[in-house]
Amino acid sequence: CREAQLESFDKATERMMKNMELEKKKMDAAAYLDDGLAEEAKQRGNEHFRNKEWADAVKEYEEAVKRAPNNAPIRNNLAAALCKIMDFNGAKTHIDKAIEIDPKYVKAWARKGDIEVICKENHKALESYKKGLELDPTNAACKDGLRKVTAMINYGASTMTEEEKMDRARKGMADPEIQSILQDPVIQQILKDFNENPQAANQAMMNPAVRAKIEKLIASGVVQTA
């Protein structure tokens, strides 16, 4: 019985110590926040980036993020620098966070599209550029990105071998969003209508939401056009 009490006491103490450690980390992080110092680190990062000193740029941008974690432009810059050192997963993480912080930050949507193109996720890039253009129809980066990725999708489909097409389709099928679209009964019927009732399919494609989903399936390679 005494051993059980001691064990219970030890577990309670351990939980208390962990909670204290977590609180200390939160306090230390909060004490580190400083917009002024974040801007200084960002400017140093910009200088390194201009000089193509990618690792040093990443270091300074990471310091800036610690100082101002809710600054979307800094995370956008960090994502750009991470791409230069081939850390695309890290770049994705920070650009997604930038968009979460500021969904109307067009530069982040353009950067997100660029990263998705690098990762051969053209169907995602297509959507990212379009979202950027919804916010700013004149944005040059999104317009250029959309033009290029559309050309890549069309050209790639016409020049790929059957094996390459199958590989592309497999990657598309691994995307949860693509899986969700394919499970939509409306989309299933439209895909069927393309073969059996083209007129009905074309009529359905006049719906912008439906058209966007079908275009995404085509861009991912899951649906192939003649």
C-alpha positions as semicolon CSV with decimal commas, in nm:
position;residue;x (nm);y (nm);z (nm)
1;C;0,000;0,000;0,000
2;R;0,287;0,235;0,087
3;E;0,457;0,149;-0,242
4;A;0,138;0,235;-0,430
5;Q;0,119;0,570;-0,248
6;L;0,480;0,647;-0,333
7;E;0,423;0,552;-0,697
8;S;0,118;0,778;-0,711
9;F;0,316;1,059;-0,549
10;D;0,602;1,015;-0,796
11;K;0,364;1,030;-1,096
12;A;0,194;1,340;-0,960
13;T;0,534;1,502;-0,907
14;E;0,642;1,407;-1,258
15;R;0,327;1,560;-1,407
16;M;0,380;1,877;-1,205
17;M;0,742;1,904;-1,320
18;K;0,641;1,861;-1,685
19;N;0,373;2,126;-1,651
20;M;0,625;2,362;-1,495
21;E;0,868;2,300;-1,780
22;L;0,598;2,372;-2,037
23;E;0,499;2,694;-1,861
24;K;0,862;2,804;-1,848
25;K;0,903;2,742;-2,222
26;K;0,591;2,948;-2,292
27;M;0,716;3,230;-2,071
28;D;1,061;3,222;-2,230
29;A;0,908;3,230;-2,580
30;A;0,681;3,521;-2,485
31;A;0,972;3,712;-2,334
32;Y;1,166;3,663;-2,661
33;L;0,904;3,840;-2,874
34;D;1,022;4,171;-3,018
35;D;0,895;4,317;-3,347
36;G;1,189;4,556;-3,374
37;L;1,452;4,284;-3,340
38;A;1,247;4,065;-3,575
39;E;1,267;4,334;-3,843
40;E;1,642;4,364;-3,793
41;A;1,685;3,988;-3,835
42;K;1,461;3,997;-4,142
43;Q;1,676;4,269;-4,303
44;R;1,990;4,068;-4,233
45;G;1,820;3,768;-4,390
46;N;1,728;3,975;-4,695
47;E;2,090;4,080;-4,735
48;H;2,211;3,719;-4,715
49;F;1,941;3,615;-4,962
50;R;2,050;3,881;-5,213
51;N;2,406;3,754;-5,176
52;K;2,287;3,394;-5,232
53;E;2,404;3,298;-4,883
54;W;2,107;3,069;-4,836
55;A;2,199;2,900;-4,507
56;D;2,271;3,233;-4,340
57;A;1,945;3,373;-4,478
58;V;1,754;3,080;-4,328
59;K;1,923;3,134;-3,992
60;E;1,827;3,502;-3,980
61;Y;1,470;3,443;-4,097
62;E;1,427;3,170;-3,837
63;E;1,547;3,416;-3,573
64;A;1,295;3,669;-3,705
65;V;1,015;3,411;-3,683
66;K;1,102;3,342;-3,319
67;R;1,083;3,715;-3,250
68;A;0,758;3,765;-3,446
69;P;0,585;3,430;-3,506
70;N;0,268;3,590;-3,643
71;N;0,441;3,791;-3,914
72;A;0,331;3,644;-4,250
73;P;0,591;3,822;-4,473
74;I;0,877;3,691;-4,261
75;R;0,748;3,334;-4,294
76;N;0,711;3,390;-4,668
77;N;1,077;3,493;-4,688
78;L;1,181;3,195;-4,478
79;A;0,989;2,963;-4,712
80;A;1,177;3,111;-5,010
81;A;1,513;3,059;-4,839
82;L;1,424;2,702;-4,737
83;C;1,346;2,622;-5,100
84;K;1,700;2,730;-5,189
85;I;1,844;2,466;-4,955
86;M;1,594;2,207;-5,084
87;D;1,394;2,188;-4,760
88;F;1,058;2,184;-4,933
89;N;0,869;2,032;-4,640
90;G;0,991;2,314;-4,417
91;A;0,898;2,567;-4,685
92;K;0,547;2,420;-4,707
93;T;0,504;2,440;-4,331
94;H;0,596;2,808;-4,313
95;I;0,400;2,918;-4,621
96;D;0,091;2,739;-4,492
97;K;0,137;2,918;-4,160
98;A;0,177;3,251;-4,340
99;I;-0,157;3,195;-4,514
100;E;-0,317;3,088;-4,187
101;I;-0,197;3,415;-4,032
102;D;-0,309;3,626;-4,328
103;P;-0,535;3,449;-4,582
104;K;-0,537;3,763;-4,799
105;Y;-0,157;3,775;-4,836
106;V;-0,128;3,726;-5,212
107;K;0,250;3,684;-5,213
108;A;0,208;3,379;-4,990
109;W;-0,041;3,222;-5,232
110;A;0,204;3,277;-5,517
111;R;0,487;3,124;-5,313
112;K;0,266;2,830;-5,216
113;G;0,195;2,766;-5,584
114;D;0,566;2,783;-5,668
115;I;0,649;2,530;-5,396
116;E;0,374;2,296;-5,512
117;V;0,507;2,311;-5,870
118;I;0,854;2,216;-5,742
119;C;0,695;1,923;-5,556
120;K;0,509;1,821;-5,874
121;E;0,172;1,891;-5,715
122;N;0,042;2,082;-6,015
123;H;-0,324;2,040;-5,923
124;K;-0,257;2,212;-5,591
125;A;-0,049;2,485;-5,755
126;L;-0,334;2,553;-5,997
127;E;-0,565;2,622;-5,704
128;S;-0,312;2,832;-5,513
129;Y;-0,248;3,065;-5,807
130;K;-0,622;3,098;-5,868
131;K;-0,683;3,188;-5,503
132;G;-0,414;3,453;-5,528
133;L;-0,578;3,597;-5,837
134;E;-0,917;3,603;-5,667
135;L;-0,759;3,840;-5,415
136;D;-0,564;4,041;-5,673
137;P;-0,648;3,977;-6,041
138;T;-0,347;4,182;-6,149
139;N;-0,082;3,996;-5,947
140;A;0,198;3,916;-6,191
141;A;0,345;3,622;-5,995
142;C;0,012;3,441;-5,975
143;K;-0,075;3,516;-6,339
144;D;0,263;3,389;-6,459
145;G;0,248;3,088;-6,228
146;L;-0,100;2,994;-6,347
147;R;0,002;3,025;-6,711
148;K;0,310;2,809;-6,662
149;V;0,144;2,537;-6,456
150;T;-0,147;2,516;-6,701
151;A;0,101;2,473;-6,986
152;M;0,288;2,208;-6,784
153;I;-0,033;2,015;-6,723
154;N;-0,138;2,026;-7,089
155;Y;0,209;1,958;-7,231
156;G;0,288;1,688;-6,977
157;A;-0,032;1,499;-7,053
158;S;0,049;1,491;-7,424
159;T;0,413;1,382;-7,391
160;M;0,410;1,138;-7,097
161;T;0,447;0,764;-7,146
162;E;0,169;0,542;-7,013
163;E;0,392;0,446;-6,719
164;E;0,454;0,813;-6,635
165;K;0,082;0,885;-6,655
166;M;0,007;0,597;-6,419
167;D;0,273;0,718;-6,175
168;R;0,129;1,069;-6,185
169;A;-0,221;0,933;-6,124
170;R;-0,099;0,727;-5,828
171;K;0,051;1,039;-5,669
172;G;-0,274;1,225;-5,729
173;M;-0,476;0,947;-5,569
174;A;-0,261;0,976;-5,256
175;D;-0,394;1,330;-5,201
176;P;-0,684;1,326;-4,948
177;E;-0,853;1,613;-5,131
178;I;-0,852;1,419;-5,459
179;Q;-0,992;1,116;-5,278
180;S;-1,271;1,332;-5,134
181;I;-1,361;1,469;-5,480
182;L;-1,377;1,119;-5,627
183;Q;-1,612;1,009;-5,348
184;D;-1,858;1,286;-5,434
185;P;-2,164;1,119;-5,598
186;V;-2,221;1,424;-5,819
187;I;-1,865;1,409;-5,955
188;Q;-1,892;1,033;-6,002
189;Q;-2,203;1,084;-6,217
190;I;-2,040;1,357;-6,423
191;L;-1,735;1,140;-6,492
192;K;-1,971;0,866;-6,604
193;D;-2,163;1,114;-6,820
194;F;-1,849;1,215;-7,006
195;N;-1,861;0,872;-7,169
196;E;-2,232;0,801;-7,172
197;N;-2,401;1,142;-7,186
198;P;-2,156;1,418;-7,294
199;Q;-2,432;1,678;-7,319
200;A;-2,525;1,631;-6,952
201;A;-2,158;1,642;-6,854
202;N;-2,102;1,966;-7,045
203;Q;-2,409;2,115;-6,881
204;A;-2,278;2,021;-6,536
205;M;-1,940;2,177;-6,619
206;M;-2,111;2,516;-6,640
207;N;-2,125;2,509;-6,259
208;P;-1,800;2,681;-6,142
209;A;-1,763;2,458;-5,834
210;V;-1,806;2,140;-6,037
211;R;-1,571;2,267;-6,307
212;A;-1,302;2,345;-6,047
213;K;-1,322;1,992;-5,908
214;I;-1,300;1,829;-6,250
215;E;-1,008;2,053;-6,347
216;K;-0,833;1,952;-6,027
217;L;-0,878;1,582;-6,113
218;I;-0,737;1,645;-6,461
219;A;-0,444;1,846;-6,324
220;S;-0,360;1,567;-6,078
221;G;-0,358;1,309;-6,359
222;V;-0,635;1,105;-6,201
223;V;-0,867;1,193;-6,490
224;Q;-0,708;1,195;-6,834
225;T;-0,838;1,376;-7,137
226;A;-0,801;1,263;-7,495
